[in-house]
Amino acid sequence: MVVSGLTIRAMTEADRTAVGLVGFAAWTSSSAFDDAYLDPVVIERVRGEFESFAAETQCDIAIAEIDGALAGWGARAGAPDYISDIWIDPAFQGRGIGRVLVEHFLDEMRSSGISIAKIATHARNVNAIRLYERCGFGIVWRGAQWSEPMQVELQKVRLERDL
């Protein structure tokens, strides 16, 4: 997929603050969470998690830039076969950036000899689920999972695809 003006590159130290801000903005724009998750205390926990993740992580983070603006990012934190994060700035959503980031990580996994890619999201995040299914993933698990950052139980789905 070609997105006009889009560049995918590795995160630099100068990107860390913007990565946290974009992740949090994307999270707050999601309709996946019901009111129970949007308690001000939970929101502040999540904001802090995005800030600390962006500031401290050493994992593989790919930045999606459009004409010099940070439009979104993705990460592979944890297991090498797992895409842990795809976050698109609300102003750039719906342009195919998420798909380009997913494909970027799938290419990296293939190059590393990984045979199965994994990803997860909130069970009510229908836009993310549709994106991942269009990228060849299928749901392999649905259930409740404790969110340490939010301190609440979330309904999650895990998806996998062969590479």
VMD Tcl script that builds the backbone (N, CA, C; Angstrom):
set m [mol new atoms 489]
animate dup $m
set s [atomselect $m all]
$s set {name element resname resid chain x y z} {
  {N N MET 1 A 0.845 -1.185 0.000}
  {CA C MET 1 A 0.000 0.000 0.000}
  {C C MET 1 A 0.884 1.239 0.000}
  {N N VAL 2 A 0.518 2.222 -0.785}
  {CA C VAL 2 A 1.260 3.470 -0.868}
  {C C VAL 2 A 0.423 4.577 -0.240}
  {N N VAL 3 A 1.014 5.262 0.725}
  {CA C VAL 3 A 0.377 6.413 1.351}
  {C C VAL 3 A 1.230 7.615 0.977}
  {N N SER 4 A 0.632 8.578 0.323}
  {CA C SER 4 A 1.368 9.733 -0.181}
  {C C SER 4 A 2.134 10.454 0.929}
  {N N GLY 5 A 3.432 10.653 0.698}
  {CA C GLY 5 A 4.266 11.382 1.639}
  {C C GLY 5 A 4.682 10.604 2.867}
  {N N LEU 6 A 4.351 9.309 2.941}
  {CA C LEU 6 A 4.629 8.501 4.139}
  {C C LEU 6 A 6.038 7.937 4.119}
  {N N THR 7 A 6.717 8.065 5.249}
  {CA C THR 7 A 8.026 7.472 5.465}
  {C C THR 7 A 7.961 6.652 6.744}
  {N N ILE 8 A 8.532 5.449 6.724}
  {CA C ILE 8 A 8.674 4.632 7.930}
  {C C ILE 8 A 10.154 4.630 8.280}
  {N N ARG 9 A 10.455 4.944 9.539}
  {CA C ARG 9 A 11.841 4.991 9.986}
  {C C ARG 9 A 11.917 4.574 11.449}
  {N N ALA 10 A 13.116 4.316 11.918}
  {CA C ALA 10 A 13.327 3.960 13.318}
  {C C ALA 10 A 13.152 5.198 14.197}
  {N N MET 11 A 12.663 4.985 15.410}
  {CA C MET 11 A 12.517 6.070 16.366}
  {C C MET 11 A 13.897 6.585 16.777}
  {N N THR 12 A 13.995 7.892 16.960}
  {CA C THR 12 A 15.209 8.511 17.485}
  {C C THR 12 A 14.921 9.058 18.881}
  {N N GLU 13 A 15.954 9.461 19.568}
  {CA C GLU 13 A 15.774 10.067 20.898}
  {C C GLU 13 A 14.864 11.293 20.820}
  {N N ALA 14 A 14.977 12.059 19.749}
  {CA C ALA 14 A 14.176 13.273 19.596}
  {C C ALA 14 A 12.678 12.978 19.438}
  {N N ASP 15 A 12.320 11.735 19.104}
  {CA C ASP 15 A 10.910 11.354 18.889}
  {C C ASP 15 A 10.195 10.947 20.167}
  {N N ARG 16 A 10.918 10.677 21.225}
  {CA C ARG 16 A 10.322 10.019 22.394}
  {C C ARG 16 A 9.100 10.745 22.959}
  {N N THR 17 A 9.167 12.037 23.148}
  {CA C THR 17 A 8.016 12.763 23.702}
  {C C THR 17 A 6.821 12.687 22.769}
  {N N ALA 18 A 7.062 12.904 21.470}
  {CA C ALA 18 A 5.968 12.863 20.490}
  {C C ALA 18 A 5.342 11.474 20.411}
  {N N VAL 19 A 6.139 10.422 20.554}
  {CA C VAL 19 A 5.614 9.051 20.541}
  {C C VAL 19 A 4.616 8.874 21.683}
  {N N GLY 20 A 4.972 9.330 22.872}
  {CA C GLY 20 A 4.054 9.233 24.008}
  {C C GLY 20 A 2.771 10.015 23.774}
  {N N LEU 21 A 2.890 11.209 23.228}
  {CA C LEU 21 A 1.713 12.049 22.978}
  {C C LEU 21 A 0.794 11.439 21.924}
  {N N VAL 22 A 1.372 10.930 20.840}
  {CA C VAL 22 A 0.557 10.320 19.778}
  {C C VAL 22 A -0.127 9.056 20.293}
  {N N GLY 23 A 0.599 8.228 21.034}
  {CA C GLY 23 A -0.005 7.015 21.588}
  {C C GLY 23 A -1.189 7.334 22.481}
  {N N PHE 24 A -1.009 8.308 23.362}
  {CA C PHE 24 A -2.094 8.676 24.273}
  {C C PHE 24 A -3.274 9.286 23.508}
  {N N ALA 25 A -3.002 10.134 22.517}
  {CA C ALA 25 A -4.086 10.726 21.723}
  {C C ALA 25 A -4.873 9.642 20.984}
  {N N ALA 26 A -4.166 8.651 20.436}
  {CA C ALA 26 A -4.849 7.557 19.741}
  {C C ALA 26 A -5.684 6.742 20.711}
  {N N TRP 27 A -5.134 6.478 21.900}
  {CA C TRP 27 A -5.869 5.716 22.910}
  {C C TRP 27 A -7.140 6.455 23.321}
  {N N THR 28 A -7.043 7.764 23.572}
  {CA C THR 28 A -8.220 8.516 24.020}
  {C C THR 28 A -9.264 8.638 22.919}
  {N N SER 29 A -8.853 8.533 21.651}
  {CA C SER 29 A -9.820 8.664 20.557}
  {C C SER 29 A -10.563 7.359 20.280}
  {N N SER 30 A -10.120 6.260 20.875}
  {CA C SER 30 A -10.719 4.957 20.609}
  {C C SER 30 A -12.108 4.852 21.226}
  {N N SER 31 A -13.002 4.225 20.503}
  {CA C SER 31 A -14.350 3.973 21.033}
  {C C SER 31 A -14.439 2.581 21.649}
  {N N ALA 32 A -13.301 1.910 21.815}
  {CA C ALA 32 A -13.307 0.532 22.308}
  {C C ALA 32 A -13.610 0.437 23.796}
  {N N PHE 33 A -13.357 1.504 24.532}
  {CA C PHE 33 A -13.490 1.424 25.980}
  {C C PHE 33 A -14.835 1.967 26.436}
  {N N ASP 34 A -15.471 1.248 27.375}
  {CA C ASP 34 A -16.716 1.774 27.922}
  {C C ASP 34 A -16.380 2.735 29.064}
  {N N ASP 35 A -17.413 3.367 29.607}
  {CA C ASP 35 A -17.215 4.415 30.613}
  {C C ASP 35 A -16.432 3.964 31.836}
  {N N ALA 36 A -16.504 2.693 32.184}
  {CA C ALA 36 A -15.796 2.200 33.370}
  {C C ALA 36 A -14.293 2.383 33.240}
  {N N TYR 37 A -13.782 2.366 32.006}
  {CA C TYR 37 A -12.341 2.497 31.790}
  {C C TYR 37 A -11.899 3.950 31.687}
  {N N LEU 38 A -12.852 4.865 31.627}
  {CA C LEU 38 A -12.498 6.254 31.390}
  {C C LEU 38 A -12.566 7.105 32.659}
  {N N ASP 39 A -12.374 6.482 33.781}
  {CA C ASP 39 A -12.243 7.179 35.055}
  {C C ASP 39 A -10.997 8.071 34.975}
  {N N PRO 40 A -11.037 9.299 35.496}
  {CA C PRO 40 A -9.872 10.190 35.426}
  {C C PRO 40 A -8.587 9.572 35.998}
  {N N VAL 41 A -8.709 8.738 37.007}
  {CA C VAL 41 A -7.527 8.085 37.582}
  {C C VAL 41 A -6.935 7.104 36.565}
  {N N VAL 42 A -7.797 6.351 35.893}
  {CA C VAL 42 A -7.339 5.409 34.866}
  {C C VAL 42 A -6.680 6.170 33.720}
  {N N ILE 43 A -7.295 7.256 33.299}
  {CA C ILE 43 A -6.752 8.053 32.195}
  {C C ILE 43 A -5.354 8.554 32.543}
  {N N GLU 44 A -5.158 9.031 33.762}
  {CA C GLU 44 A -3.828 9.510 34.161}
  {C C GLU 44 A -2.816 8.377 34.224}
  {N N ARG 45 A -3.250 7.193 34.665}
  {CA C ARG 45 A -2.352 6.027 34.656}
  {C C ARG 45 A -1.885 5.729 33.232}
  {N N VAL 46 A -2.838 5.729 32.298}
  {CA C VAL 46 A -2.520 5.413 30.910}
  {C C VAL 46 A -1.603 6.482 30.316}
  {N N ARG 47 A -1.893 7.756 30.596}
  {CA C ARG 47 A -1.026 8.832 30.105}
  {C C ARG 47 A 0.407 8.611 30.599}
  {N N GLY 48 A 0.558 8.308 31.863}
  {CA C GLY 48 A 1.874 8.045 32.438}
  {C C GLY 48 A 2.559 6.851 31.805}
  {N N GLU 49 A 1.800 5.807 31.494}
  {CA C GLU 49 A 2.374 4.626 30.841}
  {C C GLU 49 A 2.893 4.953 29.449}
  {N N PHE 50 A 2.125 5.731 28.685}
  {CA C PHE 50 A 2.600 6.123 27.355}
  {C C PHE 50 A 3.869 6.954 27.473}
  {N N GLU 51 A 3.891 7.894 28.405}
  {CA C GLU 51 A 5.073 8.746 28.588}
  {C C GLU 51 A 6.293 7.920 28.985}
  {N N SER 52 A 6.129 7.021 29.951}
  {CA C SER 52 A 7.285 6.249 30.413}
  {C C SER 52 A 7.729 5.228 29.366}
  {N N PHE 53 A 6.781 4.599 28.657}
  {CA C PHE 53 A 7.151 3.664 27.596}
  {C C PHE 53 A 7.990 4.384 26.542}
  {N N ALA 54 A 7.495 5.528 26.093}
  {CA C ALA 54 A 8.211 6.276 25.054}
  {C C ALA 54 A 9.573 6.750 25.544}
  {N N ALA 55 A 9.651 7.143 26.794}
  {CA C ALA 55 A 10.905 7.680 27.325}
  {C C ALA 55 A 11.948 6.606 27.591}
  {N N GLU 56 A 11.493 5.393 27.952}
  {CA C GLU 56 A 12.421 4.389 28.465}
  {C C GLU 56 A 12.648 3.176 27.584}
  {N N THR 57 A 11.723 2.867 26.697}
  {CA C THR 57 A 11.814 1.604 25.969}
  {C C THR 57 A 13.045 1.533 25.079}
  {N N GLN 58 A 13.533 0.334 24.942}
  {CA C GLN 58 A 14.641 0.058 24.023}
  {C C GLN 58 A 14.199 -0.898 22.919}
  {N N CYS 59 A 12.894 -1.137 22.809}
  {CA C CYS 59 A 12.388 -2.083 21.817}
  {C C CYS 59 A 12.381 -1.455 20.422}
  {N N ASP 60 A 11.997 -2.252 19.454}
  {CA C ASP 60 A 11.915 -1.835 18.058}
  {C C ASP 60 A 10.671 -0.970 17.871}
  {N N ILE 61 A 10.859 0.336 17.679}
  {CA C ILE 61 A 9.748 1.253 17.417}
  {C C ILE 61 A 9.936 1.845 16.029}
  {N N ALA 62 A 8.890 1.735 15.220}
  {CA C ALA 62 A 8.885 2.315 13.882}
  {C C ALA 62 A 7.984 3.545 13.885}
  {N N ILE 63 A 8.493 4.615 13.333}
  {CA C ILE 63 A 7.770 5.880 13.235}
  {C C ILE 63 A 7.201 6.014 11.828}
  {N N ALA 64 A 5.935 6.412 11.748}
  {CA C ALA 64 A 5.305 6.732 10.470}
  {C C ALA 64 A 5.202 8.253 10.396}
  {N N GLU 65 A 5.870 8.825 9.416}
  {CA C GLU 65 A 5.876 10.273 9.227}
  {C C GLU 65 A 5.225 10.618 7.908}
  {N N ILE 66 A 4.428 11.668 7.922}
  {CA C ILE 66 A 3.885 12.211 6.683}
  {C C ILE 66 A 4.330 13.660 6.606}
  {N N ASP 67 A 5.134 13.938 5.597}
  {CA C ASP 67 A 5.645 15.290 5.379}
  {C C ASP 67 A 6.241 15.885 6.652}
  {N N GLY 68 A 7.014 15.069 7.374}
  {CA C GLY 68 A 7.713 15.523 8.569}
  {C C GLY 68 A 6.920 15.471 9.853}
  {N N ALA 69 A 5.628 15.153 9.793}
  {CA C ALA 69 A 4.796 15.075 11.006}
  {C C ALA 69 A 4.682 13.624 11.451}
  {N N LEU 70 A 4.809 13.382 12.752}
  {CA C LEU 70 A 4.667 12.032 13.299}
  {C C LEU 70 A 3.186 11.658 13.237}
  {N N ALA 71 A 2.853 10.779 12.297}
  {CA C ALA 71 A 1.465 10.385 12.064}
  {C C ALA 71 A 1.064 9.161 12.864}
  {N N GLY 72 A 2.042 8.367 13.279}
  {CA C GLY 72 A 1.753 7.163 14.043}
  {C C GLY 72 A 3.033 6.410 14.318}
  {N N TRP 73 A 2.879 5.332 15.070}
  {CA C TRP 73 A 4.040 4.504 15.385}
  {C C TRP 73 A 3.572 3.112 15.761}
  {N N GLY 74 A 4.514 2.193 15.687}
  {CA C GLY 74 A 4.264 0.827 16.102}
  {C C GLY 74 A 5.484 0.303 16.829}
  {N N ALA 75 A 5.276 -0.768 17.597}
  {CA C ALA 75 A 6.384 -1.324 18.370}
  {C C ALA 75 A 6.292 -2.833 18.424}
  {N N ARG 76 A 7.465 -3.427 18.605}
  {CA C ARG 76 A 7.592 -4.858 18.889}
  {C C ARG 76 A 8.280 -4.966 20.243}
  {N N ALA 77 A 7.489 -4.907 21.280}
  {CA C ALA 77 A 8.011 -5.043 22.645}
  {C C ALA 77 A 7.637 -6.431 23.145}
  {N N GLY 78 A 8.541 -7.049 23.857}
  {CA C GLY 78 A 8.281 -8.391 24.364}
  {C C GLY 78 A 8.843 -9.427 23.418}
  {N N ALA 79 A 8.034 -10.408 23.070}
  {CA C ALA 79 A 8.470 -11.523 22.223}
  {C C ALA 79 A 8.756 -11.039 20.801}
  {N N PRO 80 A 9.739 -11.643 20.122}
  {CA C PRO 80 A 10.090 -11.206 18.762}
  {C C PRO 80 A 8.988 -11.450 17.732}
  {N N ASP 81 A 8.022 -12.321 18.036}
  {CA C ASP 81 A 6.939 -12.612 17.092}
  {C C ASP 81 A 5.675 -11.794 17.372}
  {N N TYR 82 A 5.793 -10.775 18.215}
  {CA C TYR 82 A 4.629 -10.032 18.705}
  {C C TYR 82 A 4.710 -8.552 18.348}
  {N N ILE 83 A 3.679 -8.054 17.673}
  {CA C ILE 83 A 3.532 -6.616 17.443}
  {C C ILE 83 A 2.741 -6.089 18.636}
  {N N SER 84 A 3.409 -5.339 19.487}
  {CA C SER 84 A 2.787 -4.908 20.740}
  {C C SER 84 A 1.959 -3.640 20.604}
  {N N ASP 85 A 2.286 -2.803 19.639}
  {CA C ASP 85 A 1.629 -1.490 19.558}
  {C C ASP 85 A 1.481 -1.032 18.117}
  {N N ILE 86 A 0.315 -0.490 17.811}
  {CA C ILE 86 A 0.071 0.273 16.594}
  {C C ILE 86 A -0.817 1.439 17.040}
  {N N TRP 87 A -0.287 2.655 16.953}
  {CA C TRP 87 A -1.018 3.853 17.392}
  {C C TRP 87 A -0.924 4.911 16.304}
  {N N ILE 88 A -2.069 5.381 15.841}
  {CA C ILE 88 A -2.114 6.379 14.772}
  {C C ILE 88 A -2.757 7.645 15.320}
  {N N ASP 89 A -2.075 8.773 15.103}
  {CA C ASP 89 A -2.615 10.069 15.531}
  {C C ASP 89 A -4.027 10.210 14.949}
  {N N PRO 90 A -4.997 10.642 15.764}
  {CA C PRO 90 A -6.374 10.761 15.260}
  {C C PRO 90 A -6.502 11.593 13.987}
  {N N ALA 91 A -5.656 12.593 13.813}
  {CA C ALA 91 A -5.717 13.430 12.609}
  {C C ALA 91 A -5.295 12.676 11.346}
  {N N PHE 92 A -4.636 11.525 11.507}
  {CA C PHE 92 A -4.130 10.764 10.370}
  {C C PHE 92 A -4.816 9.398 10.222}
  {N N GLN 93 A -5.786 9.089 11.060}
  {CA C GLN 93 A -6.431 7.776 10.997}
  {C C GLN 93 A -7.238 7.625 9.710}
  {N N GLY 94 A -7.344 6.382 9.263}
  {CA C GLY 94 A -8.137 6.083 8.081}
  {C C GLY 94 A -7.398 6.269 6.763}
  {N N ARG 95 A -6.081 6.465 6.815}
  {CA C ARG 95 A -5.300 6.697 5.592}
  {C C ARG 95 A -4.427 5.506 5.209}
  {N N GLY 96 A -4.507 4.406 5.946}
  {CA C GLY 96 A -3.711 3.235 5.624}
  {C C GLY 96 A -2.381 3.158 6.350}
  {N N ILE 97 A -2.133 4.073 7.265}
  {CA C ILE 97 A -0.859 4.110 7.983}
  {C C ILE 97 A -0.701 2.886 8.881}
  {N N GLY 98 A -1.759 2.486 9.554}
  {CA C GLY 98 A -1.704 1.303 10.412}
  {C C GLY 98 A -1.317 0.070 9.617}
  {N N ARG 99 A -1.893 -0.089 8.450}
  {CA C ARG 99 A -1.569 -1.242 7.604}
  {C C ARG 99 A -0.101 -1.222 7.190}
  {N N VAL 100 A 0.413 -0.053 6.832}
  {CA C VAL 100 A 1.820 0.048 6.441}
  {C C VAL 100 A 2.723 -0.335 7.617}
  {N N LEU 101 A 2.387 0.109 8.816}
  {CA C LEU 101 A 3.190 -0.255 9.990}
  {C C LEU 101 A 3.134 -1.756 10.261}
  {N N VAL 102 A 1.937 -2.347 10.186}
  {CA C VAL 102 A 1.820 -3.794 10.395}
  {C C VAL 102 A 2.665 -4.530 9.361}
  {N N GLU 103 A 2.553 -4.151 8.106}
  {CA C GLU 103 A 3.324 -4.810 7.044}
  {C C GLU 103 A 4.831 -4.623 7.260}
  {N N HIS 104 A 5.236 -3.464 7.758}
  {CA C HIS 104 A 6.649 -3.223 8.071}
  {C C HIS 104 A 7.156 -4.265 9.075}
  {N N PHE 105 A 6.387 -4.468 10.142}
  {CA C PHE 105 A 6.804 -5.429 11.164}
  {C C PHE 105 A 6.734 -6.867 10.654}
  {N N LEU 106 A 5.747 -7.186 9.834}
  {CA C LEU 106 A 5.673 -8.534 9.261}
  {C C LEU 106 A 6.889 -8.808 8.385}
  {N N ASP 107 A 7.314 -7.814 7.621}
  {CA C ASP 107 A 8.522 -7.972 6.801}
  {C C ASP 107 A 9.748 -8.210 7.671}
  {N N GLU 108 A 9.860 -7.460 8.769}
  {CA C GLU 108 A 10.981 -7.659 9.699}
  {C C GLU 108 A 10.972 -9.077 10.268}
  {N N MET 109 A 9.777 -9.558 10.649}
  {CA C MET 109 A 9.669 -10.903 11.220}
  {C C MET 109 A 10.056 -11.963 10.194}
  {N N ARG 110 A 9.554 -11.820 8.973}
  {CA C ARG 110 A 9.917 -12.769 7.913}
  {C C ARG 110 A 11.431 -12.806 7.727}
  {N N SER 111 A 12.060 -11.637 7.708}
  {CA C SER 111 A 13.518 -11.549 7.530}
  {C C SER 111 A 14.279 -12.221 8.655}
  {N N SER 112 A 13.650 -12.299 9.831}
  {CA C SER 112 A 14.281 -12.930 10.997}
  {C C SER 112 A 13.967 -14.417 11.090}
  {N N GLY 113 A 13.188 -14.937 10.130}
  {CA C GLY 113 A 12.854 -16.353 10.150}
  {C C GLY 113 A 11.699 -16.716 11.069}
  {N N ILE 114 A 10.955 -15.739 11.525}
  {CA C ILE 114 A 9.790 -16.006 12.382}
  {C C ILE 114 A 8.676 -16.557 11.506}
  {N N SER 115 A 7.989 -17.589 11.986}
  {CA C SER 115 A 6.983 -18.250 11.150}
  {C C SER 115 A 5.545 -17.851 11.476}
  {N N ILE 116 A 5.299 -17.338 12.673}
  {CA C ILE 116 A 3.948 -16.915 13.057}
  {C C ILE 116 A 4.044 -15.551 13.726}
  {N N ALA 117 A 3.212 -14.599 13.272}
  {CA C ALA 117 A 3.146 -13.268 13.868}
  {C C ALA 117 A 1.917 -13.193 14.769}
  {N N LYS 118 A 2.060 -12.455 15.879}
  {CA C LYS 118 A 0.979 -12.319 16.857}
  {C C LYS 118 A 0.718 -10.843 17.138}
  {N N ILE 119 A -0.542 -10.544 17.452}
  {CA C ILE 119 A -0.957 -9.188 17.804}
  {C C ILE 119 A -2.202 -9.315 18.669}
  {N N ALA 120 A -2.505 -8.310 19.471}
  {CA C ALA 120 A -3.698 -8.341 20.331}
  {C C ALA 120 A -4.295 -6.942 20.398}
  {N N THR 121 A -5.580 -6.875 20.728}
  {CA C THR 121 A -6.257 -5.590 20.909}
  {C C THR 121 A -7.475 -5.791 21.791}
  {N N HIS 122 A -8.104 -4.683 22.144}
  {CA C HIS 122 A -9.353 -4.742 22.904}
  {C C HIS 122 A -10.421 -5.378 22.025}
  {N N ALA 123 A -11.249 -6.213 22.604}
  {CA C ALA 123 A -12.263 -6.947 21.845}
  {C C ALA 123 A -13.284 -6.027 21.172}
  {N N ARG 124 A -13.451 -4.809 21.691}
  {CA C ARG 124 A -14.405 -3.862 21.084}
  {C C ARG 124 A -13.733 -2.916 20.094}
  {N N ASN 125 A -12.445 -3.073 19.861}
  {CA C ASN 125 A -11.732 -2.211 18.913}
  {C C ASN 125 A -11.911 -2.781 17.508}
  {N N VAL 126 A -13.115 -2.604 16.971}
  {CA C VAL 126 A -13.471 -3.227 15.691}
  {C C VAL 126 A -12.613 -2.714 14.541}
  {N N ASN 127 A -12.214 -1.452 14.591}
  {CA C ASN 127 A -11.374 -0.925 13.511}
  {C C ASN 127 A -10.022 -1.627 13.483}
  {N N ALA 128 A -9.419 -1.834 14.651}
  {CA C ALA 128 A -8.127 -2.537 14.709}
  {C C ALA 128 A -8.295 -3.989 14.286}
  {N N ILE 129 A -9.342 -4.644 14.747}
  {CA C ILE 129 A -9.569 -6.046 14.384}
  {C C ILE 129 A -9.727 -6.170 12.867}
  {N N ARG 130 A -10.508 -5.278 12.264}
  {CA C ARG 130 A -10.679 -5.304 10.803}
  {C C ARG 130 A -9.344 -5.104 10.090}
  {N N LEU 131 A -8.548 -4.148 10.581}
  {CA C LEU 131 A -7.234 -3.913 9.984}
  {C C LEU 131 A -6.391 -5.181 10.047}
  {N N TYR 132 A -6.308 -5.788 11.221}
  {CA C TYR 132 A -5.463 -6.972 11.379}
  {C C TYR 132 A -5.960 -8.127 10.527}
  {N N GLU 133 A -7.281 -8.274 10.411}
  {CA C GLU 133 A -7.823 -9.325 9.548}
  {C C GLU 133 A -7.491 -9.048 8.080}
  {N N ARG 134 A -7.545 -7.783 7.657}
  {CA C ARG 134 A -7.153 -7.436 6.279}
  {C C ARG 134 A -5.670 -7.715 6.043}
  {N N CYS 135 A -4.888 -7.699 7.112}
  {CA C CYS 135 A -3.450 -8.007 7.009}
  {C C CYS 135 A -3.183 -9.506 7.131}
  {N N GLY 136 A -4.238 -10.322 7.157}
  {CA C GLY 136 A -4.074 -11.770 7.164}
  {C C GLY 136 A -4.134 -12.437 8.519}
  {N N PHE 137 A -4.393 -11.685 9.574}
  {CA C PHE 137 A -4.496 -12.267 10.914}
  {C C PHE 137 A -5.878 -12.853 11.133}
  {N N GLY 138 A -5.948 -13.851 12.001}
  {CA C GLY 138 A -7.214 -14.426 12.425}
  {C C GLY 138 A -7.249 -14.499 13.943}
  {N N ILE 139 A -8.435 -14.359 14.499}
  {CA C ILE 139 A -8.595 -14.404 15.959}
  {C C ILE 139 A -8.377 -15.830 16.445}
  {N N VAL 140 A -7.515 -15.974 17.457}
  {CA C VAL 140 A -7.230 -17.289 18.030}
  {C C VAL 140 A -7.673 -17.380 19.492}
  {N N TRP 141 A -8.035 -16.235 20.104}
  {CA C TRP 141 A -8.438 -16.235 21.514}
  {C C TRP 141 A -9.228 -14.980 21.810}
  {N N ARG 142 A -10.266 -15.131 22.619}
  {CA C ARG 142 A -11.052 -14.022 23.179}
  {C C ARG 142 A -11.192 -14.290 24.666}
  {N N GLY 143 A -11.047 -13.227 25.461}
  {CA C GLY 143 A -11.239 -13.413 26.887}
  {C C GLY 143 A -10.851 -12.177 27.676}
  {N N ALA 144 A -10.945 -12.330 28.985}
  {CA C ALA 144 A -10.621 -11.238 29.896}
  {C C ALA 144 A -9.139 -11.281 30.229}
  {N N GLN 145 A -8.549 -10.089 30.320}
  {CA C GLN 145 A -7.138 -9.976 30.671}
  {C C GLN 145 A -6.961 -8.732 31.537}
  {N N TRP 146 A -6.196 -8.871 32.589}
  {CA C TRP 146 A -5.932 -7.764 33.492}
  {C C TRP 146 A -4.963 -6.779 32.836}
  {N N SER 147 A -5.306 -5.491 32.888}
  {CA C SER 147 A -4.422 -4.447 32.387}
  {C C SER 147 A -3.718 -3.814 33.581}
  {N N GLU 148 A -2.448 -4.067 33.685}
  {CA C GLU 148 A -1.670 -3.503 34.795}
  {C C GLU 148 A -1.662 -1.972 34.753}
  {N N PRO 149 A -1.418 -1.356 33.585}
  {CA C PRO 149 A -1.410 0.116 33.560}
  {C C PRO 149 A -2.748 0.731 33.948}
  {N N MET 150 A -3.845 0.137 33.469}
  {CA C MET 150 A -5.159 0.699 33.740}
  {C C MET 150 A -5.725 0.248 35.074}
  {N N GLN 151 A -5.228 -0.885 35.569}
  {CA C GLN 151 A -5.736 -1.491 36.804}
  {C C GLN 151 A -7.211 -1.883 36.672}
  {N N VAL 152 A -7.561 -2.400 35.498}
  {CA C VAL 152 A -8.909 -2.900 35.223}
  {C C VAL 152 A -8.791 -4.149 34.361}
  {N N GLU 153 A -9.850 -4.935 34.338}
  {CA C GLU 153 A -9.912 -6.091 33.458}
  {C C GLU 153 A -10.464 -5.648 32.110}
  {N N LEU 154 A -9.809 -6.080 31.045}
  {CA C LEU 154 A -10.223 -5.742 29.682}
  {C C LEU 154 A -10.643 -7.000 28.935}
  {N N GLN 155 A -11.585 -6.850 28.038}
  {CA C GLN 155 A -11.924 -7.921 27.116}
  {C C GLN 155 A -10.982 -7.797 25.929}
  {N N LYS 156 A -10.213 -8.832 25.652}
  {CA C LYS 156 A -9.174 -8.781 24.638}
  {C C LYS 156 A -9.389 -9.854 23.575}
  {N N VAL 157 A -8.758 -9.640 22.428}
  {CA C VAL 157 A -8.643 -10.680 21.407}
  {C C VAL 157 A -7.171 -10.781 21.036}
  {N N ARG 158 A -6.744 -11.998 20.769}
  {CA C ARG 158 A -5.401 -12.225 20.241}
  {C C ARG 158 A -5.563 -12.778 18.850}
  {N N LEU 159 A -4.710 -12.307 17.955}
  {CA C LEU 159 A -4.755 -12.722 16.562}
  {C C LEU 159 A -3.376 -13.227 16.153}
  {N N GLU 160 A -3.369 -14.146 15.181}
  {CA C GLU 160 A -2.119 -14.682 14.648}
  {C C GLU 160 A -2.239 -14.824 13.145}
  {N N ARG 161 A -1.075 -14.876 12.505}
  {CA C ARG 161 A -1.025 -15.191 11.079}
  {C C ARG 161 A 0.290 -15.875 10.760}
  {N N ASP 162 A 0.217 -16.782 9.796}
  {CA C ASP 162 A 1.425 -17.435 9.310}
  {C C ASP 162 A 2.198 -16.449 8.440}
  {N N LEU 163 A 3.510 -16.572 8.484}
  {CA C LEU 163 A 4.356 -15.703 7.648}
  {C C LEU 163 A 4.974 -16.499 6.512}
}
mol reanalyze $m
mol bondsrecalc $m
mol representation Tube
mol addrep $m
